[in-house]
Amino acid sequence: MDKELKTWHSNELWDKEIEFLQSIISKTPLVETTKWGGIVYTYNDKNIVGLGGFKSYVGLWFFNGVFLKDPYQVLVSGNEGVTKAQRQWRFNAFEEIDEKKVLAYLLEAIEIEKEGKVHKPEKSPLVMSEFFQAYLIEEKLTNAFEKFNLTKKKEFVEYIDTAKQEKTKLTRLEKIKPLIAEGIGLNDKYR
């Protein structure tokens, strides 16, 4: 393994496994890059799979792994309940790496990219404090506020609700009142 290449592992515990996985990946049209301090393979500039060694395993993670059929039931979610699309395949020993199986998963991941399948994250709902809601009603700004898209509404809510003191909240409310009335988003000047 090229010692100059930055990887996610800081020891040489998994060098043999990483070199073997790289040799398997080299049989595909994937292009090796370095992203976020580690090895990532792309297809048409889209992230397909990452590779790295960690304390207790060496792993491949498929960025759109949620779409893989996983016939061998080897894929796991990196952070259950949080990670939505990415799936990992962890190896604890060199002997666990089956070239034919790994190659099949890689080729399927490339096909998924060719098909344009992308996991769209769910949008979190708007959660507004009673303080802010009462202000909008009192100032007759509710209709104007409702015309904003979800992102702009969230920006206003966060701006108000992150203030710790009521005095600061009131100052901020007075600042955004004309913006809401005129249909201008809080961060529109930066877009």
DOPAZA-343036 format. One record per atom (N, C-alpha, C): atom name; residue in three letters; x, y, z. Coordinates in Angstrom, 2 decimals, m for minus. Layout:
N
REC   site   code         X         Y         Z
REC     CA    ala         X         Y         Z
...
This chain:
191
REC   site   code         X         Y         Z
REC      N    met      0.85     m1.19      0.00
REC     CA    met      0.00      0.00      0.00
REC      C    met      0.88      1.24      0.00
REC      N    asp      0.50      2.24     m0.76
REC     CA    asp      1.24      3.49     m0.84
REC      C    asp      1.19      4.21      0.51
REC      N    lys      2.33      4.34      1.17
REC     CA    lys      2.38      4.94      2.51
REC      C    lys      2.06      6.43      2.47
REC      N    glu      2.17      7.05      1.30
REC     CA    glu      1.88      8.48      1.17
REC      C    glu      0.38      8.75      1.12
REC      N    leu     m0.38      7.75      0.69
REC     CA    leu     m1.83      7.93      0.56
REC      C    leu     m2.46      8.02      1.93
REC      N    lys     m3.20      9.08      2.17
REC     CA    lys     m3.88      9.27      3.45
REC      C    lys     m5.06      8.32      3.53
REC      N    thr     m5.18      7.63      4.65
REC     CA    thr     m6.32      6.75      4.85
REC      C    thr     m6.89      6.98      6.23
REC      N    trp     m8.04      6.37      6.48
REC     CA    trp     m8.71      6.55      7.76
REC      C    trp     m8.03      5.77      8.88
REC      N    his     m7.16      4.85      8.53
REC     CA    his     m6.52      4.11      9.61
REC      C    his     m5.13      4.68      9.90
REC      N    ser     m4.80      4.69     11.17
REC     CA    ser     m3.55      5.30     11.58
REC      C    ser     m2.49      4.26     11.92
REC      N    asn     m2.83      2.99     11.81
REC     CA    asn     m1.84      1.94     12.06
REC      C    asn     m1.75      1.05     10.83
REC      N    glu     m0.86      0.10     10.86
REC     CA    glu     m0.67     m0.78      9.70
REC      C    glu     m1.35     m2.13      9.90
REC      N    leu     m2.29     m2.18     10.81
REC     CA    leu     m2.98     m3.42     11.14
REC      C    leu     m3.69     m4.03      9.94
REC      N    trp     m4.21     m3.22      9.05
REC     CA    trp     m5.05     m3.70      7.95
REC      C    trp     m4.43     m3.50      6.57
REC      N    asp     m3.13     m3.25      6.49
REC     CA    asp     m2.50     m2.99      5.19
REC      C    asp     m2.75     m4.11      4.17
REC      N    lys     m2.58     m5.37      4.60
REC     CA    lys     m2.76     m6.51      3.70
REC      C    lys     m4.19     m6.56      3.17
REC      N    glu     m5.16     m6.36      4.06
REC     CA    glu     m6.57     m6.40      3.67
REC      C    glu     m6.92     m5.24      2.73
REC      N    ile     m6.42     m4.06      3.05
REC     CA    ile     m6.71     m2.89      2.21
REC      C    ile     m6.10     m3.07      0.82
REC      N    glu     m4.87     m3.57      0.75
REC     CA    glu     m4.25     m3.81     m0.55
REC      C    glu     m5.06     m4.82     m1.36
REC      N    phe     m5.54     m5.87     m0.70
REC     CA    phe     m6.34     m6.87     m1.40
REC      C    phe     m7.65     m6.27     m1.89
REC      N    leu     m8.33     m5.52     m1.05
REC     CA    leu     m9.58     m4.88     m1.46
REC      C    leu     m9.33     m3.89     m2.60
REC      N    gln     m8.22     m3.17     m2.55
REC     CA    gln     m7.89     m2.25     m3.64
REC      C    gln     m7.67     m3.01     m4.95
REC      N    ser     m7.04     m4.19     m4.86
REC     CA    ser     m6.81     m4.98     m6.07
REC      C    ser     m8.13     m5.46     m6.66
REC      N    ile     m9.10     m5.77     m5.81
REC     CA    ile    m10.42     m6.17     m6.29
REC      C    ile    m11.11     m4.98     m6.95
REC      N    ile    m11.07     m3.84     m6.28
REC     CA    ile    m11.73     m2.63     m6.80
REC      C    ile    m11.10     m2.20     m8.13
REC      N    ser     m9.80     m2.44     m8.29
REC     CA    ser     m9.13     m2.04     m9.53
REC      C    ser     m9.66     m2.80    m10.75
REC      N    lys    m10.42     m3.86    m10.54
REC     CA    lys    m11.01     m4.63    m11.64
REC      C    lys    m12.33     m4.03    m12.11
REC      N    thr    m12.70     m2.91    m11.52
REC     CA    thr    m13.94     m2.21    m11.89
REC      C    thr    m13.56     m0.86    m12.52
REC      N    pro    m14.53     m0.16    m13.09
REC     CA    pro    m14.24      1.16    m13.67
REC      C    pro    m14.19      2.29    m12.62
REC      N    leu    m14.16      1.94    m11.34
REC     CA    leu    m14.14      2.97    m10.29
REC      C    leu    m12.80      3.70    m10.28
REC      N    val    m12.86      4.97     m9.90
REC     CA    val    m11.67      5.82     m9.84
REC      C    val    m11.35      6.12     m8.38
REC      N    glu    m10.10      5.87     m7.99
REC     CA    glu     m9.69      6.09     m6.61
REC      C    glu     m9.40      7.57     m6.37
REC      N    thr     m9.96      8.10     m5.29
REC     CA    thr     m9.73      9.49     m4.89
REC      C    thr     m9.50      9.51     m3.38
REC      N    thr     m9.14     10.67     m2.88
REC     CA    thr     m9.03     10.85     m1.44
REC      C    thr    m10.03     11.92     m1.05
REC      N    lys    m10.93     11.55     m0.15
REC     CA    lys    m11.93     12.49      0.35
REC      C    lys    m12.06     12.30      1.85
REC      N    trp    m12.23     13.38      2.57
REC     CA    trp    m12.40     13.35      4.01
REC      C    trp    m11.28     12.58      4.70
REC      N    gly    m10.09     12.63      4.12
REC     CA    gly     m8.95     11.97      4.71
REC      C    gly     m8.90     10.47      4.48
REC      N    gly     m9.59      9.97      3.50
REC     CA    gly     m9.59      8.53      3.25
REC      C    gly     m9.78      8.19      1.79
REC      N    ile     m9.77      6.89      1.52
REC     CA    ile     m9.90      6.38      0.15
REC      C    ile    m11.38      6.28     m0.21
REC      N    val    m11.75      6.92     m1.29
REC     CA    val    m13.12      6.85     m1.81
REC      C    val    m13.03      6.55     m3.30
REC      N    tyr    m13.90      5.68     m3.76
REC     CA    tyr    m13.94      5.33     m5.18
REC      C    tyr    m15.20      5.92     m5.80
REC      N    thr    m15.01      6.52     m6.98
REC     CA    thr    m16.12      7.20     m7.64
REC      C    thr    m16.38      6.60     m9.02
REC      N    tyr    m17.57      6.88     m9.50
REC     CA    tyr    m17.95      6.54    m10.87
REC      C    tyr    m18.66      7.76    m11.42
REC      N    asn    m18.14      8.31    m12.51
REC     CA    asn    m18.67      9.57    m13.07
REC      C    asn    m18.75     10.66    m11.99
REC      N    asp    m17.71     10.76    m11.19
REC     CA    asp    m17.58     11.75    m10.12
REC      C    asp    m18.61     11.60     m9.00
REC      N    lys    m19.26     10.46     m8.91
REC     CA    lys    m20.20     10.18     m7.83
REC      C    lys    m19.58      9.17     m6.89
REC      N    asn    m19.69      9.42     m5.59
REC     CA    asn    m19.12      8.51     m4.58
REC      C    asn    m19.86      7.18     m4.61
REC      N    ile    m19.10      6.09     m4.74
REC     CA    ile    m19.68      4.75     m4.78
REC      C    ile    m19.33      3.98     m3.52
REC      N    val    m18.04      3.92     m3.19
REC     CA    val    m17.60      3.11     m2.05
REC      C    val    m16.37      3.74     m1.39
REC      N    gly    m16.31      3.64     m0.09
REC     CA    gly    m15.15      4.08      0.68
REC      C    gly    m14.45      2.87      1.25
REC      N    leu    m13.17      3.03      1.60
REC     CA    leu    m12.37      1.93      2.10
REC      C    leu    m11.49      2.43      3.24
REC      N    gly    m11.48      1.70      4.36
REC     CA    gly    m10.62      2.12      5.46
REC      C    gly    m10.51      1.07      6.54
REC      N    gly     m9.42      1.16      7.29
REC     CA    gly     m9.20      0.26      8.40
REC      C    gly     m9.42      0.97      9.71
REC      N    phe    m10.06      0.30     10.62
REC     CA    phe    m10.37      0.89     11.91
REC      C    phe     m9.80      0.00     13.01
REC      N    lys    m10.10      0.29     14.22
REC     CA    lys     m9.53     m0.44     15.35
REC      C    lys     m9.82     m1.94     15.29
REC      N    ser    m11.08     m2.29     15.05
REC     CA    ser    m11.45     m3.70     15.12
REC      C    ser    m11.86     m4.31     13.78
REC      N    tyr    m11.82     m3.55     12.70
REC     CA    tyr    m12.21     m4.11     11.40
REC      C    tyr    m11.69     m3.23     10.27
REC      N    val    m11.68     m3.80      9.08
REC     CA    val    m11.44     m3.05      7.85
REC      C    val    m12.78     m3.09      7.12
REC      N    gly    m13.14     m1.99      6.49
REC     CA    gly    m14.46     m1.98      5.90
REC      C    gly    m14.57     m1.27      4.57
REC      N    leu    m15.61     m1.66      3.87
REC     CA    leu    m16.09     m0.97      2.67
REC      C    leu    m17.41     m0.35      3.05
REC      N    trp    m17.65      0.86      2.66
REC     CA    trp    m18.99      1.40      2.86
REC      C    trp    m19.50      1.94      1.54
REC      N    phe    m20.69      1.49      1.25
REC     CA    phe    m21.35      1.84     m0.01
REC      C    phe    m22.25      3.04      0.25
REC      N    phe    m21.99      4.12     m0.47
REC     CA    phe    m22.71      5.37     m0.22
REC      C    phe    m24.20      5.23     m0.48
REC      N    asn    m24.59      4.44     m1.46
REC     CA    asn    m26.01      4.17     m1.73
REC      C    asn    m26.31      2.70     m1.45
REC      N    gly    m25.73      2.18     m0.39
REC     CA    gly    m25.86      0.77     m0.03
REC      C    gly    m27.27      0.33      0.28
REC      N    val    m28.14      1.26      0.61
REC     CA    val    m29.52      0.93      0.92
REC      C    val    m30.21      0.26     m0.28
REC      N    phe    m29.70      0.51     m1.49
REC     CA    phe    m30.30     m0.07     m2.69
REC      C    phe    m29.71     m1.43     m3.06
REC      N    leu    m28.61     m1.82     m2.42
REC     CA    leu    m27.98     m3.11     m2.73
REC      C    leu    m28.88     m4.25     m2.26
REC      N    lys    m28.92     m5.33     m3.04
REC     CA    lys    m29.77     m6.48     m2.70
REC      C    lys    m29.25     m7.22     m1.47
REC      N    asp    m27.94     m7.23     m1.25
REC     CA    asp    m27.30     m7.86     m0.10
REC      C    asp    m27.69     m9.33      0.06
REC      N    pro    m27.43    m10.17     m0.96
REC     CA    pro    m27.81    m11.58     m0.89
REC      C    pro    m27.09    m12.37      0.21
REC      N    tyr    m25.93    m11.90      0.64
REC     CA    tyr    m25.17    m12.62      1.68
REC      C    tyr    m25.40    m12.04      3.07
REC      N    gln    m26.27    m11.04      3.15
REC     CA    gln    m26.61    m10.42      4.44
REC      C    gln    m25.36     m9.98      5.21
REC      N    val    m24.48     m9.24      4.51
REC     CA    val    m23.23     m8.80      5.11
REC      C    val    m23.22     m7.30      5.44
REC      N    leu    m24.17     m6.57      4.92
REC     CA    leu    m24.17     m5.12      5.09
REC      C    leu    m24.84     m4.71      6.39
REC      N    val    m24.25     m3.70      7.03
REC     CA    val    m24.81     m3.13      8.25
REC      C    val    m24.88     m1.62      8.11
REC      N    ser    m25.76     m1.03      8.88
REC     CA    ser    m25.84      0.43      8.93
REC      C    ser    m24.74      0.91      9.86
REC      N    gly    m24.01      1.92      9.45
REC     CA    gly    m22.92      2.43     10.27
REC      C    gly    m23.38      3.05     11.57
REC      N    asn    m24.55      3.63     11.55
REC     CA    asn    m25.09      4.28     12.74
REC      C    asn    m26.61      4.11     12.69
REC      N    glu    m27.08      3.01     13.21
REC     CA    glu    m28.50      2.65     13.13
REC      C    glu    m29.41      3.79     13.59
REC      N    gly    m30.41      4.08     12.78
REC     CA    gly    m31.35      5.14     13.11
REC      C    gly    m30.93      6.51     12.61
REC      N    val    m29.65      6.66     12.30
REC     CA    val    m29.13      7.94     11.82
REC      C    val    m28.74      7.83     10.35
REC      N    thr    m27.92      6.83     10.04
REC     CA    thr    m27.47      6.62      8.67
REC      C    thr    m28.62      6.04      7.87
REC      N    lys    m28.97      6.70      6.78
REC     CA    lys    m30.12      6.27      5.99
REC      C    lys    m29.72      5.47      4.76
REC      N    ala    m28.77      5.97      3.95
REC     CA    ala    m28.46      5.33      2.68
REC      C    ala    m27.20      4.49      2.71
REC      N    gln    m26.24      4.86      3.50
REC     CA    gln    m24.95      4.19      3.50
REC      C    gln    m25.01      2.84      4.22
REC      N    arg    m24.30      1.85      3.67
REC     CA    arg    m24.20      0.54      4.30
REC      C    arg    m22.74      0.11      4.30
REC      N    gln    m22.32     m0.56      5.37
REC     CA    gln    m20.94     m1.00      5.52
REC      C    gln    m20.83     m2.51      5.41
REC      N    trp    m19.68     m2.93      4.91
REC     CA    trp    m19.33     m4.34      4.92
REC      C    trp    m18.03     m4.42      5.70
REC      N    arg    m18.07     m5.02      6.87
REC     CA    arg    m16.91     m5.07      7.77
REC      C    arg    m16.25     m6.45      7.70
REC      N    phe    m14.92     m6.41      7.67
REC     CA    phe    m14.12     m7.64      7.67
REC      C    phe    m13.22     m7.62      8.90
REC      N    asn    m13.21     m8.73      9.62
REC     CA    asn    m12.38     m8.84     10.83
REC      C    asn    m11.09     m9.62     10.59
REC      N    ala    m10.97    m10.23      9.41
REC     CA    ala     m9.76    m11.00      9.07
REC      C    ala     m9.65    m11.08      7.55
REC      N    phe     m8.44    m11.27      7.08
REC     CA    phe     m8.17    m11.38      5.65
REC      C    phe     m9.01    m12.49      5.03
REC      N    glu     m9.15    m13.59      5.73
REC     CA    glu     m9.85    m14.76      5.22
REC      C    glu    m11.34    m14.50      4.95
REC      N    glu    m11.89    m13.48      5.54
REC     CA    glu    m13.31    m13.15      5.34
REC      C    glu    m13.58    m12.46      4.00
REC      N    ile    m12.53    m11.98      3.35
REC     CA    ile    m12.70    m11.24      2.10
REC      C    ile    m12.81    m12.22      0.94
REC      N    asp    m14.00    m12.30      0.35
REC     CA    asp    m14.26    m13.17     m0.79
REC      C    asp    m14.31    m12.29     m2.04
REC      N    glu    m13.32    m12.45     m2.89
REC     CA    glu    m13.18    m11.58     m4.06
REC      C    glu    m14.43    m11.56     m4.94
REC      N    lys    m15.00    m12.73     m5.22
REC     CA    lys    m16.17    m12.79     m6.10
REC      C    lys    m17.36    m12.05     m5.49
REC      N    lys    m17.57    m12.21     m4.20
REC     CA    lys    m18.69    m11.54     m3.54
REC      C    lys    m18.48    m10.03     m3.52
REC      N    val    m17.27     m9.60     m3.16
REC     CA    val    m16.97     m8.17     m3.11
REC      C    val    m17.15     m7.56     m4.49
REC      N    leu    m16.64     m8.22     m5.51
REC     CA    leu    m16.77     m7.73     m6.88
REC      C    leu    m18.24     m7.61     m7.30
REC      N    ala    m19.05     m8.59     m6.92
REC     CA    ala    m20.48     m8.56     m7.25
REC      C    ala    m21.15     m7.33     m6.61
REC      N    tyr    m20.84     m7.05     m5.36
REC     CA    tyr    m21.42     m5.90     m4.68
REC      C    tyr    m20.95     m4.60     m5.34
REC      N    leu    m19.68     m4.53     m5.70
REC     CA    leu    m19.15     m3.33     m6.34
REC      C    leu    m19.83     m3.08     m7.69
REC      N    leu    m19.97     m4.12     m8.48
REC     CA    leu    m20.60     m3.97     m9.79
REC      C    leu    m22.08     m3.58     m9.65
REC      N    glu    m22.75     m4.14     m8.65
REC     CA    glu    m24.15     m3.74     m8.43
REC      C    glu    m24.22     m2.28     m8.00
REC      N    ala    m23.28     m1.83     m7.18
REC     CA    ala    m23.26     m0.42     m6.74
REC      C    ala    m23.06      0.52     m7.92
REC      N    ile    m22.23      0.09     m8.87
REC     CA    ile    m22.02      0.90    m10.09
REC      C    ile    m23.31      0.94    m10.91
REC      N    glu    m24.00     m0.18    m11.03
REC     CA    glu    m25.27     m0.22    m11.77
REC      C    glu    m26.31      0.69    m11.12
REC      N    ile    m26.34      0.70     m9.80
REC     CA    ile    m27.27      1.58     m9.08
REC      C    ile    m26.99      3.02     m9.44
REC      N    glu    m25.72      3.38     m9.53
REC     CA    glu    m25.35      4.76     m9.92
REC      C    glu    m25.77      5.03    m11.36
REC      N    lys    m25.55      4.08    m12.25
REC     CA    lys    m25.94      4.25    m13.65
REC      C    lys    m27.44      4.47    m13.78
REC      N    glu    m28.21      3.78    m12.93
REC     CA    glu    m29.67      3.91    m12.95
REC      C    glu    m30.13      5.23    m12.33
REC      N    gly    m29.23      5.92    m11.68
REC     CA    gly    m29.56      7.22    m11.08
REC      C    gly    m30.31      7.12     m9.76
REC      N    lys    m30.25      5.98     m9.12
REC     CA    lys    m30.93      5.84     m7.83
REC      C    lys    m30.19      6.65     m6.76
REC      N    val    m30.94      7.48     m6.07
REC     CA    val    m30.37      8.30     m5.00
REC      C    val    m31.36      8.31     m3.84
REC      N    his    m30.85      8.12     m2.66
REC     CA    his    m31.71      8.17     m1.48
REC      C    his    m31.95      9.63     m1.12
REC      N    lys    m33.18     10.03     m1.10
REC     CA    lys    m33.55     11.40     m0.72
REC      C    lys    m33.86     11.42      0.77
REC      N    pro    m33.13     12.22      1.54
REC     CA    pro    m33.41     12.28      2.97
REC      C    pro    m34.77     12.91      3.24
REC      N    glu    m35.42     12.42      4.29
REC     CA    glu    m36.70     12.98      4.67
REC      C    glu    m36.48     14.38      5.26
REC      N    lys    m37.39     15.26      4.95
REC     CA    lys    m37.29     16.60      5.51
REC      C    lys    m37.86     16.60      6.92
REC      N    ser    m37.10     17.19      7.82
REC     CA    ser    m37.60     17.28      9.20
REC      C    ser    m38.68     18.35      9.28
REC      N    pro    m39.65     18.14     10.13
REC     CA    pro    m40.76     19.09     10.22
REC      C    pro    m40.31     20.40     10.88
REC      N    leu    m41.06     21.43     10.63
REC     CA    leu    m40.82     22.73     11.25
REC      C    leu    m41.36     22.69     12.68
REC      N    val    m40.51     22.98     13.62
REC     CA    val    m40.92     23.02     15.03
REC      C    val    m40.69     24.45     15.51
REC      N    met    m41.79     25.11     15.79
REC     CA    met    m41.73     26.52     16.16
REC      C    met    m42.14     26.70     17.62
REC      N    ser    m41.41     27.54     18.32
REC     CA    ser    m41.75     27.80     19.72
REC      C    ser    m43.06     28.59     19.83
REC      N    glu    m43.72     28.43     20.95
REC     CA    glu    m44.96     29.20     21.19
REC      C    glu    m44.65     30.69     21.19
REC      N    phe    m43.48     31.05     21.68
REC     CA    phe    m43.04     32.45     21.73
REC      C    phe    m43.06     33.06     20.32
REC      N    phe    m42.46     32.36     19.36
REC     CA    phe    m42.39     32.86     17.99
REC      C    phe    m43.77     32.85     17.33
REC      N    gln    m44.53     31.79     17.55
REC     CA    gln    m45.88     31.71     16.98
REC      C    gln    m46.75     32.87     17.47
REC      N    ala    m46.68     33.13     18.76
REC     CA    ala    m47.48     34.23     19.35
REC      C    ala    m47.08     35.56     18.74
REC      N    tyr    m45.80     35.75     18.50
REC     CA    tyr    m45.32     37.00     17.91
REC      C    tyr    m45.87     37.16     16.49
REC      N    leu    m45.82     36.10     15.71
REC     CA    leu    m46.31     36.18     14.33
REC      C    leu    m47.79     36.54     14.31
REC      N    ile    m48.56     35.94     15.20
REC     CA    ile    m50.00     36.22     15.26
REC      C    ile    m50.23     37.66     15.70
REC      N    glu    m49.52     38.07     16.75
REC     CA    glu    m49.67     39.42     17.29
REC      C    glu    m49.32     40.50     16.26
REC      N    glu    m48.28     40.25     15.50
REC     CA    glu    m47.83     41.24     14.51
REC      C    glu    m48.49     41.04     13.14
REC      N    lys    m49.44     40.11     13.07
REC     CA    lys    m50.17     39.83     11.82
REC      C    lys    m49.21     39.46     10.67
REC      N    leu    m48.23     38.63     11.01
REC     CA    leu    m47.24     38.21     10.02
REC      C    leu    m47.39     36.73      9.62
REC      N    thr    m48.40     36.08     10.14
REC     CA    thr    m48.57     34.65      9.90
REC      C    thr    m48.69     34.34      8.40
REC      N    asn    m49.51     35.08      7.68
REC     CA    asn    m49.69     34.82      6.24
REC      C    asn    m48.40     35.04      5.47
REC      N    ala    m47.69     36.09      5.79
REC     CA    ala    m46.43     36.37      5.11
REC      C    ala    m45.41     35.27      5.41
REC      N    phe    m45.37     34.81      6.66
REC     CA    phe    m44.44     33.76      7.06
REC      C    phe    m44.75     32.46      6.33
REC      N    glu    m46.01     32.13      6.17
REC     CA    glu    m46.42     30.88      5.52
REC      C    glu    m46.02     30.83      4.05
REC      N    lys    m45.75     31.96      3.42
REC     CA    lys    m45.36     32.00      2.01
REC      C    lys    m43.92     31.54      1.80
REC      N    phe    m43.11     31.51      2.86
REC     CA    phe    m41.72     31.08      2.74
REC      C    phe    m41.64     29.57      2.59
REC      N    asn    m40.57     29.11      1.93
REC     CA    asn    m40.37     27.66      1.85
REC      C    asn    m39.87     27.16      3.20
REC      N    leu    m39.84     25.83      3.36
REC     CA    leu    m39.49     25.21      4.65
REC      C    leu    m38.11     25.64      5.13
REC      N    thr    m37.14     25.70      4.25
REC     CA    thr    m35.78     26.08      4.65
REC      C    thr    m35.75     27.49      5.22
REC      N    lys    m36.40     28.42      4.57
REC     CA    lys    m36.40     29.80      5.05
REC      C    lys    m37.15     29.94      6.37
REC      N    lys    m38.23     29.19      6.51
REC     CA    lys    m38.96     29.20      7.78
REC      C    lys    m38.05     28.70      8.90
REC      N    lys    m37.35     27.61      8.64
REC     CA    lys    m36.45     27.04      9.65
REC      C    lys    m35.34     28.03     10.03
REC      N    glu    m34.84     28.78      9.06
REC     CA    glu    m33.80     29.77      9.36
REC      C    glu    m34.32     30.83     10.32
REC      N    phe    m35.53     31.32     10.09
REC     CA    phe    m36.12     32.31     11.00
REC      C    phe    m36.32     31.71     12.39
REC      N    val    m36.89     30.51     12.45
REC     CA    val    m37.17     29.85     13.73
REC      C    val    m35.87     29.65     14.51
REC      N    glu    m34.85     29.15     13.85
REC     CA    glu    m33.57     28.91     14.53
REC      C    glu    m32.97     30.22     15.03
REC      N    tyr    m33.06     31.25     14.23
REC     CA    tyr    m32.52     32.56     14.61
REC      C    tyr    m33.16     33.06     15.90
REC      N    ile    m34.46     32.89     16.03
REC     CA    ile    m35.17     33.35     17.23
REC      C    ile    m34.97     32.39     18.39
REC      N    asp    m35.18     31.11     18.14
REC     CA    asp    m35.19     30.14     19.23
REC      C    asp    m33.81     29.83     19.81
REC      N    thr    m32.75     30.20     19.12
REC     CA    thr    m31.41     29.97     19.68
REC      C    thr    m30.97     31.08     20.62
REC      N    ala    m31.68     32.17     20.62
REC     CA    ala    m31.36     33.24     21.58
REC      C    ala    m31.72     32.75     22.98
REC      N    lys    m30.84     33.00     23.94
REC     CA    lys    m31.06     32.49     25.30
REC      C    lys    m31.90     33.44     26.15
REC      N    gln    m31.72     34.71     25.94
REC     CA    gln    m32.45     35.68     26.76
REC      C    gln    m33.65     36.23     25.99
REC      N    glu    m34.73     36.48     26.72
REC     CA    glu    m35.93     37.01     26.08
REC      C    glu    m35.65     38.37     25.43
REC      N    lys    m34.80     39.15     26.06
REC     CA    lys    m34.43     40.46     25.51
REC      C    lys    m33.81     40.30     24.11
REC      N    thr    m32.93     39.31     23.97
REC     CA    thr    m32.30     39.05     22.67
REC      C    thr    m33.33     38.57     21.66
REC      N    lys    m34.24     37.71     22.10
REC     CA    lys    m35.29     37.23     21.21
REC      C    lys    m36.13     38.38     20.68
REC      N    leu    m36.50     39.30     21.58
REC     CA    leu    m37.31     40.45     21.17
REC      C    leu    m36.55     41.35     20.18
REC      N    thr    m35.26     41.54     20.43
REC     CA    thr    m34.44     42.35     19.51
REC      C    thr    m34.39     41.69     18.13
REC      N    arg    m34.20     40.39     18.14
REC     CA    arg    m34.15     39.66     16.87
REC      C    arg    m35.49     39.69     16.15
REC      N    leu    m36.57     39.56     16.89
REC     CA    leu    m37.90     39.61     16.29
REC      C    leu    m38.14     40.94     15.59
REC      N    glu    m37.74     42.01     16.23
REC     CA    glu    m37.91     43.34     15.62
REC      C    glu    m37.06     43.46     14.35
REC      N    lys    m35.90     42.82     14.36
REC     CA    lys    m35.02     42.86     13.19
REC      C    lys    m35.63     42.11     12.00
REC      N    ile    m36.28     40.95     12.28
REC     CA    ile    m36.80     40.15     11.17
REC      C    ile    m38.21     40.52     10.74
REC      N    lys    m38.88     41.32     11.54
REC     CA    lys    m40.26     41.71     11.21
REC      C    lys    m40.37     42.31      9.81
REC      N    pro    m39.54     43.29      9.43
REC     CA    pro    m39.66     43.84      8.07
REC      C    pro    m39.28     42.83      6.99
REC      N    leu    m38.35     41.93      7.29
REC     CA    leu    m37.97     40.92      6.30
REC      C    leu    m39.15     40.01      5.99
REC      N    ile    m39.82     39.53      7.04
REC     CA    ile    m40.97     38.65      6.84
REC      C    ile    m42.07     39.39      6.08
REC      N    ala    m42.34     40.62      6.47
REC     CA    ala    m43.40     41.41      5.84
REC      C    ala    m43.13     41.62      4.34
REC      N    glu    m41.84     41.75      3.98
REC     CA    glu    m41.47     42.00      2.58
REC      C    glu    m41.18     40.71      1.80
REC      N    gly    m41.28     39.57      2.48
REC     CA    gly    m41.03     38.30      1.80
REC      C    gly    m39.56     38.03      1.52
REC      N    ile    m38.69     38.60      2.35
REC     CA    ile    m37.25     38.42      2.20
REC      C    ile    m36.77     37.41      3.25
REC      N    gly    m36.08     36.39      2.82
REC     CA    gly    m35.55     35.38      3.74
REC      C    gly    m34.43     35.94      4.58
REC      N    leu    m34.23     35.35      5.73
REC     CA    leu    m33.19     35.81      6.66
REC      C    leu    m31.81     35.81      6.03
REC      N    asn    m31.49     34.80      5.24
REC     CA    asn    m30.17     34.69      4.64
REC      C    asn    m30.15     34.92      3.13
REC      N    asp    m31.18     35.55      2.60
REC     CA    asp    m31.25     35.79      1.16
REC      C    asp    m30.07     36.60      0.63
REC      N    lys    m29.57     37.51      1.42
REC     CA    lys    m28.46     38.34      0.92
REC      C    lys    m27.18     37.53      0.70
REC      N    tyr    m27.11     36.33      1.27
REC     CA    tyr    m25.94     35.47      1.10
REC      C    tyr    m26.10     34.47     m0.03
REC      N    arg    m27.28     34.39     m0.60
REC     CA    arg    m27.55     33.41     m1.66
REC      C    arg    m27.27     33.99     m3.02
